Amino acid sequence: MPTHKTMIALVAGMLISVFVRGQSADSLVARGMRLEQSMEEAAALAVYNKALANDSGNLQALTRASVLLVREGMRQKTSRDGKPFYLQAKTLSEKALHLGADDKEANLSMALALQQLSFLAGAKEKAGLIRDVKTYTDKALLIDSTYGAAWRVLGDWNYQVSSLGFAERAATRLLFGSLPPASLDQAIADYKRSHQLDPTSVVNLYALAKAYHDNGQDLQAIATLKQAIRLRPLLQDDRDLQDRCRKMMESLQ
């Protein structure tokens, strides 16, 4: 039978082991964040996966991996090719929310995954996904009303709902009882709020320019596109988005 000192040593060893694993996962997350800042998202995702292999309950690794999976899905040749990435992102976000239901990044990562899945869904499933995107985005903003990325997703939500077709609107009415209030004007207001809070986001300005154009405000769209083109690229897809901005601006002038 182990002595008292032996038991203490065993417990201490277990605690040290857990601490080391936790520190290792945290250091990997820090490395992944640096890779993201260097626009090496595939490498960052691999590092986050290593962190999760060390500590499957690392909240930041779960949320960052989920966000990067959504972005990778959006880079695929077809929208259908992206679906496995979005489903995997959703799974990671579910784990993150189980660990931290009041974590703003966990809530937004779920909203991002569901948003992309909604674009691939039929009318009835789309209605449910639209509802859930709003729920998780609202929760993220309830936790932090200055969360610029969440205001952009809310803008996307208003843009999407205001653009629903007849069958999608009918299914949404059945689910909600009535169509949730959404408009291009509200999408524009949300994107502008996001820009105030995060003026470095190219994707937000591109979305704002599209909303302006669809709302018949091409002068504002052009001015917004010029802003986006002048920004320093920070994310892996920013340069491609800036090329889209240039092409859109040429088509509007």
C-alpha positions as CSV (number, residue, x, y, z in Angstrom):
1,M,0.0,0.0,0.0
2,P,1.5,3.4,-1.0
3,T,2.8,5.5,1.9
4,H,1.5,9.0,2.7
5,K,4.6,10.6,1.2
6,T,4.2,8.4,-2.0
7,M,0.6,9.5,-2.4
8,I,1.5,13.1,-2.0
9,A,4.3,12.7,-4.6
10,L,1.8,11.0,-7.0
11,V,-0.8,13.7,-6.7
12,A,1.9,16.4,-7.1
13,G,3.2,14.6,-10.2
14,M,-0.3,14.5,-11.7
15,L,-0.9,18.2,-11.0
16,I,2.5,19.1,-12.6
17,S,1.7,16.9,-15.6
18,V,-1.7,18.7,-16.1
19,F,-0.1,22.1,-15.6
20,V,2.6,21.3,-18.2
21,R,0.1,20.0,-20.7
22,G,-2.0,23.2,-20.2
23,Q,1.1,25.4,-20.6
24,S,2.1,23.5,-23.7
25,A,-1.4,24.0,-25.3
26,D,-1.3,27.7,-24.4
27,S,2.1,28.1,-25.9
28,L,0.9,26.4,-29.1
29,V,-2.1,28.7,-29.2
30,A,0.2,31.7,-28.9
31,R,2.2,30.3,-31.8
32,G,-0.9,29.8,-33.8
33,M,-1.9,33.4,-33.2
34,R,1.5,34.6,-34.5
35,L,1.1,32.5,-37.6
36,E,-2.4,34.0,-38.2
37,Q,-0.8,37.5,-38.0
38,S,1.7,36.3,-40.6
39,M,-1.2,35.2,-42.9
40,E,-0.2,31.5,-42.6
41,E,-3.6,30.2,-41.7
42,A,-3.1,26.6,-42.8
43,A,0.0,26.4,-40.5
44,A,-2.0,28.1,-37.7
45,L,-4.8,25.6,-38.0
46,A,-2.3,22.7,-37.8
47,V,-0.9,24.3,-34.6
48,Y,-4.3,24.7,-33.0
49,N,-5.0,21.1,-33.8
50,K,-1.8,20.1,-32.0
51,A,-2.9,22.3,-29.0
52,L,-6.2,20.4,-28.9
53,A,-4.4,17.1,-29.0
54,N,-2.6,18.2,-25.9
55,D,-5.6,19.8,-24.3
56,S,-9.0,19.1,-25.9
57,G,-10.6,21.6,-23.6
58,N,-8.5,24.6,-24.6
59,L,-11.2,27.2,-25.3
60,Q,-9.1,29.5,-27.4
61,A,-7.8,26.7,-29.6
62,L,-11.3,25.5,-30.2
63,T,-12.6,28.9,-31.3
64,R,-9.6,29.9,-33.4
65,A,-9.6,26.5,-35.2
66,S,-13.4,26.8,-35.8
67,V,-12.9,30.3,-37.4
68,L,-10.0,29.1,-39.6
69,L,-12.0,26.1,-40.8
70,V,-14.8,28.4,-41.9
71,R,-12.3,30.6,-43.8
72,E,-10.8,27.5,-45.4
73,G,-14.2,26.3,-46.4
74,M,-14.9,29.5,-48.1
75,R,-11.7,29.1,-50.2
76,Q,-12.8,25.8,-51.7
77,K,-13.7,25.7,-55.4
78,T,-17.4,25.2,-54.8
79,S,-19.7,26.1,-51.9
80,R,-20.5,22.4,-51.5
81,D,-16.8,21.6,-51.2
82,G,-16.8,23.9,-48.2
83,K,-19.5,22.1,-46.3
84,P,-17.2,19.5,-44.5
85,F,-15.2,22.4,-43.2
86,Y,-18.2,24.2,-41.9
87,L,-19.5,21.1,-40.2
88,Q,-16.2,20.5,-38.5
89,A,-16.1,24.1,-37.4
90,K,-19.6,23.7,-35.9
91,T,-18.5,20.7,-33.9
92,L,-15.5,22.6,-32.5
93,S,-17.8,25.6,-31.6
94,E,-20.2,23.3,-29.9
95,K,-17.4,22.0,-27.7
96,A,-16.2,25.6,-27.0
97,L,-19.7,26.6,-26.0
98,H,-20.0,23.6,-23.7
99,L,-16.9,24.9,-21.9
100,G,-17.7,28.6,-22.1
101,A,-21.3,29.5,-22.9
102,D,-20.5,33.1,-22.0
103,D,-17.4,33.4,-24.2
104,K,-18.0,35.9,-27.0
105,E,-15.6,34.2,-29.4
106,A,-17.2,30.8,-28.9
107,N,-20.6,32.3,-29.7
108,L,-19.4,34.1,-32.7
109,S,-17.5,31.1,-34.1
110,M,-20.7,29.2,-33.9
111,A,-22.6,32.0,-35.7
112,L,-19.9,32.0,-38.5
113,A,-20.2,28.2,-39.0
114,L,-24.0,28.2,-39.1
115,Q,-24.0,31.3,-41.4
116,Q,-22.1,29.4,-44.1
117,L,-24.2,26.3,-43.6
118,S,-27.3,28.4,-44.1
119,F,-26.2,29.4,-47.6
120,L,-26.2,25.7,-48.5
121,A,-29.4,24.7,-46.9
122,G,-32.9,24.2,-48.3
123,A,-35.7,26.7,-47.3
124,K,-36.8,25.0,-44.1
125,E,-33.4,24.2,-42.8
126,K,-32.2,27.6,-43.8
127,A,-34.9,29.2,-41.6
128,G,-33.7,27.4,-38.5
129,L,-30.0,28.2,-39.2
130,I,-30.9,31.9,-39.8
131,R,-32.6,31.9,-36.4
132,D,-29.6,30.3,-34.7
133,V,-27.1,32.7,-36.3
134,K,-29.0,35.6,-34.9
135,T,-29.2,34.0,-31.5
136,Y,-25.4,33.4,-31.2
137,T,-24.5,36.8,-32.7
138,D,-26.9,38.5,-30.3
139,K,-25.3,36.6,-27.4
140,A,-21.8,37.7,-28.4
141,L,-22.9,41.3,-28.5
142,L,-24.7,40.9,-25.2
143,I,-21.4,39.8,-23.7
144,D,-19.4,42.6,-25.5
145,S,-21.3,45.3,-27.3
146,T,-18.0,46.7,-28.7
147,Y,-17.2,43.4,-30.5
148,G,-16.7,44.7,-34.0
149,A,-16.6,41.3,-35.7
150,A,-20.0,40.4,-34.2
151,W,-21.5,43.7,-35.6
152,R,-20.3,42.6,-39.1
153,V,-22.0,39.2,-38.7
154,L,-25.2,40.9,-37.6
155,G,-24.9,43.1,-40.8
156,D,-24.5,39.9,-42.8
157,W,-27.6,38.5,-41.1
158,N,-29.7,41.6,-42.0
159,Y,-28.3,41.5,-45.6
160,Q,-29.2,37.8,-45.9
161,V,-32.7,38.0,-44.4
162,S,-33.6,41.1,-46.4
163,S,-32.6,39.2,-49.6
164,L,-34.6,35.9,-49.0
165,G,-36.6,34.5,-51.8
166,F,-40.3,33.6,-51.6
167,A,-39.9,30.0,-50.5
168,E,-37.3,31.0,-47.9
169,R,-39.5,33.8,-46.6
170,A,-42.5,31.4,-46.3
171,A,-40.4,28.9,-44.3
172,T,-39.0,31.7,-42.1
173,R,-42.5,32.9,-41.4
174,L,-43.5,29.4,-40.3
175,L,-40.6,29.2,-37.9
176,F,-40.6,32.7,-36.5
177,G,-44.4,33.3,-36.8
178,S,-43.4,36.4,-38.9
179,L,-40.4,37.5,-40.7
180,P,-37.8,38.8,-38.4
181,P,-37.1,42.6,-38.9
182,A,-34.3,43.0,-41.3
183,S,-33.3,45.5,-44.0
184,L,-30.5,46.7,-46.1
185,D,-30.6,49.9,-44.2
186,Q,-30.0,48.0,-40.9
187,A,-27.3,45.9,-42.6
188,I,-25.5,49.2,-43.5
189,A,-25.9,50.5,-40.0
190,D,-24.4,47.3,-38.6
191,Y,-21.5,47.4,-41.0
192,K,-20.8,51.0,-40.2
193,R,-20.9,50.2,-36.5
194,S,-18.4,47.4,-37.1
195,H,-16.1,49.7,-39.0
196,Q,-16.1,52.2,-36.1
197,L,-15.0,49.5,-33.8
198,D,-12.6,47.7,-36.1
199,P,-11.5,50.1,-38.9
200,T,-8.8,47.6,-40.1
201,S,-11.3,45.1,-41.5
202,V,-11.2,44.7,-45.3
203,V,-14.0,42.1,-45.3
204,N,-16.4,44.5,-43.5
205,L,-15.8,47.4,-45.9
206,Y,-16.3,45.1,-48.8
207,A,-19.6,43.9,-47.3
208,L,-20.6,47.5,-46.6
209,A,-19.9,48.5,-50.2
210,K,-22.1,45.7,-51.5
211,A,-24.9,46.7,-49.2
212,Y,-24.6,50.3,-50.4
213,H,-24.7,49.2,-54.0
214,D,-27.7,47.0,-53.5
215,N,-29.4,49.9,-51.7
216,G,-28.9,52.2,-54.7
217,Q,-26.1,54.2,-53.0
218,D,-23.2,53.8,-55.5
219,L,-21.3,56.9,-54.5
220,Q,-21.1,55.7,-50.9
221,A,-20.1,52.2,-52.3
222,I,-17.3,53.7,-54.3
223,A,-16.0,55.7,-51.4
224,T,-16.1,52.6,-49.2
225,L,-14.3,50.5,-51.7
226,K,-11.5,53.1,-51.9
227,Q,-11.2,52.9,-48.1
228,A,-10.9,49.1,-48.3
229,I,-8.2,49.3,-51.0
230,R,-6.1,51.7,-48.9
231,L,-6.1,49.4,-45.8
232,R,-3.0,47.3,-45.0
233,P,-3.8,43.6,-45.5
234,L,-4.0,41.8,-42.2
235,L,-5.7,38.5,-43.0
236,Q,-4.8,35.9,-45.6
237,D,-7.7,36.7,-47.8
238,D,-7.4,40.5,-47.6
239,R,-5.4,41.0,-50.8
240,D,-7.9,38.9,-52.8
241,L,-10.8,40.9,-51.3
242,Q,-9.0,44.1,-52.3
243,D,-8.8,42.9,-55.8
244,R,-12.6,42.3,-55.7
245,C,-13.0,45.8,-54.4
246,R,-11.0,47.2,-57.4
247,K,-13.1,45.2,-59.9
248,M,-16.3,46.3,-58.2
249,M,-15.2,49.9,-58.2
250,E,-14.4,49.7,-61.9
251,S,-17.9,48.3,-62.6
252,L,-19.5,51.2,-60.7
253,Q,-17.6,54.1,-62.2
